[in-house]
Amino acid sequence: MASSGEEQAVAVRVVGGWASHYAIRVYVALRLKGVEYEFLQEVVGNKSELLLRSNPVHKKIPVLLHSGKPVAESMIILQYIDEVWAADEAPALLPADPYARAVERFWAQYVDDKIAPASVVLRGVTTGDKGEAAAQVSTALRHLEAAFVECSQGRTYFGGDDIGFLDIVLGSHLGWLKAVEKIAGVKVLDESKLPELTAWAERFYAHHAVRDVMPETDRLVQFNTYLIGVLRAKASNKY
């Protein structure tokens, strides 16, 4: 375990996981801003002392350590990054207009309220009705198709000419949504029904800040099997 002095020697560190869509948000935002960082991989089922010390309330990844000071919760971290690295040469994650910012924050919360819980049901990580979960994702993506038209105003991303806050929040789910298609056998991003979102997803994947941190689909499918095994082992040890 690194000492406090060693932790502060590296200006920016991220306690996370390669497969965590919440952590992927942080990696993408830092890369977009041109900020160098150290990635600290957490082991599933074995939370590190650093994580527990840095996020004692929720005990979850990701945690951003900036000069040793912890910032938790992915959407809060994104806004922190946007405010700290706000130089002219660094693209803003959130728009300058207060109403446009409010709209992006609304849809970002909608993504996490609707897509995140349904995704883990479809993956078999949590129990629930998979038919209802698939319908929930489908409805959410239809709403987000319309939101893209509103927010992008004919440009490339939700954030305009470059990826922004809402792009990162929704885009972080793309890897697992592709994995869900293989795991659950359901079509999620259907080009015939979601032409704007499917085209946006391809652009997001190809972005220089994204392509090296977005996991391959097959690797996520394998990890999902491993994760389910870990969770079942923990549950059986309770009895």
C-alpha positions in Angstrom: 0.0 0.0 0.0 1.3 3.4 -1.0 2.1 5.9 1.7 0.3 9.3 1.8 3.4 11.0 0.3 3.6 8.5 -2.5 -0.1 9.0 -3.3 0.4 12.7 -3.6 3.5 12.3 -5.8 1.1 11.3 -8.6 -1.2 14.3 -9.2 -4.1 12.3 -10.6 -5.0 8.7 -9.8 -8.2 6.8 -10.6 -9.3 3.9 -8.4 -11.5 1.9 -10.7 -11.9 -1.2 -12.8 -11.4 -1.8 -16.5 -14.9 -3.1 -17.0 -16.8 -0.5 -14.9 -18.8 1.8 -17.1 -18.8 4.3 -14.2 -15.0 4.3 -14.1 -14.8 4.5 -17.9 -16.5 7.9 -17.7 -13.6 9.2 -15.7 -10.9 7.8 -18.0 -12.6 9.3 -21.0 -13.1 12.7 -19.4 -9.4 12.9 -18.3 -8.2 11.8 -21.7 -10.5 14.4 -23.4 -9.0 17.1 -21.2 -5.5 15.9 -21.8 -4.8 15.0 -18.2 -2.3 12.3 -17.4 -3.4 9.9 -14.7 -2.5 6.6 -13.0 -5.1 3.8 -13.1 -5.4 1.7 -10.0 -7.3 -1.5 -10.7 -9.6 -2.8 -8.0 -10.0 -6.6 -7.6 -13.6 -7.8 -7.7 -14.7 -9.0 -4.3 -11.7 -7.7 -2.5 -11.9 -3.9 -1.9 -8.6 -2.3 -1.3 -7.7 -0.3 1.8 -7.2 2.7 -0.5 -10.7 2.5 -1.8 -12.3 2.1 1.6 -10.3 5.0 2.9 -11.1 7.2 -0.1 -14.8 6.4 -0.3 -15.8 5.3 3.2 -19.5 6.0 2.7 -20.3 4.1 -0.5 -17.2 2.0 -0.7 -17.5 1.9 -4.5 -15.5 2.8 -7.6 -14.6 5.1 -9.2 -12.7 7.4 -7.0 -10.6 10.3 -8.4 -7.6 11.2 -6.3 -6.4 14.7 -7.1 -3.2 15.5 -5.2 -4.3 13.0 -2.6 -7.8 14.4 -2.2 -10.7 12.0 -3.1 -13.7 12.7 -5.2 -16.3 10.0 -5.5 -19.4 9.2 -7.7 -18.8 9.3 -11.4 -21.1 12.2 -12.4 -19.7 14.3 -9.6 -16.2 13.4 -10.8 -17.0 14.5 -14.3 -18.2 17.9 -13.2 -15.1 18.3 -10.9 -12.9 17.5 -13.9 -14.7 20.0 -16.0 -14.3 22.7 -13.4 -10.6 22.0 -12.5 -9.3 21.6 -16.1 -11.3 24.4 -17.6 -8.4 26.0 -19.7 -9.3 27.4 -23.1 -7.5 24.5 -24.9 -9.5 21.9 -23.0 -13.0 21.2 -24.3 -15.8 21.9 -21.8 -17.9 18.8 -20.8 -21.0 20.8 -20.0 -22.4 23.7 -22.1 -22.1 27.3 -21.0 -25.8 28.0 -21.1 -27.5 27.2 -17.8 -30.6 25.7 -19.4 -28.6 23.5 -21.8 -26.6 22.3 -18.7 -29.8 21.4 -16.9 -31.1 19.4 -19.9 -27.9 17.4 -20.1 -27.9 16.7 -16.4 -31.5 15.6 -16.6 -30.8 13.1 -19.4 -27.6 11.9 -17.7 -29.6 11.0 -14.6 -32.3 9.4 -16.7 -29.6 7.1 -18.3 -28.4 5.9 -14.9 -32.0 5.5 -13.5 -33.3 3.5 -16.5 -30.4 1.8 -18.4 -28.0 0.9 -15.6 -30.5 -1.2 -13.4 -32.1 -2.9 -16.5 -28.7 -3.8 -17.9 -27.6 -5.8 -14.9 -30.9 -7.7 -14.9 -30.3 -8.6 -18.6 -26.8 -9.7 -17.7 -28.1 -12.0 -15.0 -26.1 -10.2 -12.3 -29.3 -9.3 -10.4 -32.7 -10.9 -10.4 -35.6 -9.4 -12.2 -37.9 -9.8 -15.2 -35.7 -9.8 -18.3 -38.6 -9.0 -20.5 -39.5 -5.9 -18.5 -35.8 -4.9 -18.4 -35.5 -5.2 -22.1 -38.6 -3.0 -22.6 -37.2 -0.5 -20.1 -33.9 -0.2 -22.1 -35.8 0.1 -25.4 -38.1 2.9 -24.1 -35.1 4.7 -22.6 -33.2 4.6 -25.9 -36.2 5.9 -27.9 -36.3 8.9 -25.5 -32.6 9.4 -25.9 -32.9 9.2 -29.7 -35.2 12.3 -29.5 -32.9 13.9 -26.9 -29.9 13.6 -29.2 -31.7 15.5 -31.9 -32.6 18.2 -29.4 -29.2 18.5 -27.7 -26.9 18.1 -30.7 -28.8 20.5 -32.9 -27.6 18.8 -36.0 -24.0 18.4 -34.9 -21.9 15.3 -34.2 -22.5 14.6 -30.5 -24.9 15.4 -27.7 -22.3 18.0 -26.6 -22.0 19.6 -30.1 -18.9 19.3 -32.1 -17.0 17.2 -29.5 -18.1 14.7 -26.9 -19.4 16.2 -23.6 -21.0 15.3 -20.3 -24.1 13.4 -21.7 -22.0 11.7 -24.4 -19.7 10.3 -21.7 -22.5 9.2 -19.4 -24.5 7.4 -22.1 -21.4 6.3 -24.0 -20.0 4.5 -21.0 -22.8 2.0 -21.2 -22.2 1.1 -24.9 -19.7 -1.7 -24.1 -22.1 -3.4 -21.7 -25.1 -2.9 -24.0 -23.2 -4.7 -26.8 -22.4 -7.4 -24.3 -26.0 -7.6 -23.3 -26.9 -8.4 -26.9 -24.7 -11.5 -26.7 -25.6 -12.5 -23.1 -29.4 -12.0 -23.3 -29.9 -12.4 -27.1 -31.8 -9.1 -27.4 -31.1 -6.4 -30.0 -30.4 -3.2 -28.2 -29.1 -0.7 -30.7 -31.3 -1.3 -33.7 -30.3 1.0 -36.6 -33.8 0.8 -38.1 -35.4 2.1 -34.9 -32.5 4.3 -33.6 -30.7 5.7 -36.6 -29.3 8.8 -34.8 -28.1 6.9 -31.7 -26.5 4.1 -33.7 -24.6 6.5 -35.8 -23.6 8.5 -32.7 -22.4 5.3 -31.0 -20.0 4.6 -33.9 -18.6 8.1 -33.7 -18.3 7.8 -29.9 -16.4 4.5 -30.1 -14.0 5.9 -32.7 -13.2 9.0 -30.7 -9.5 9.3 -29.6 -10.5 9.7 -25.9 -12.7 6.5 -26.0 -11.3 3.8 -28.2 -8.4 2.7 -26.0 -10.5 2.5 -22.8 -13.7 0.9 -24.1 -13.4 -2.9 -23.4 -14.0 -5.4 -26.2 -17.4 -7.1 -26.1 -16.2 -10.6 -25.8 -14.0 -9.7 -22.9 -17.0 -8.1 -21.1 -19.0 -11.3 -21.7 -16.3 -13.4 -20.1 -16.0 -10.9 -17.2 -19.8 -11.1 -16.7 -19.6 -14.9 -16.2 -16.7 -14.4 -13.7 -18.6 -11.7 -11.9 -21.7 -13.9 -11.5 -19.5 -16.6 -10.1 -18.0 -14.3 -7.5 -21.3 -13.0 -6.4 -22.8 -16.5 -6.1 -19.8 -17.6 -4.0 -20.2 -14.6 -1.7 -23.9 -15.3 -1.3 -23.3 -19.0 -0.5 -20.7 -18.1 2.2 -23.4 -16.1 4.0 -25.2 -19.3 5.0 
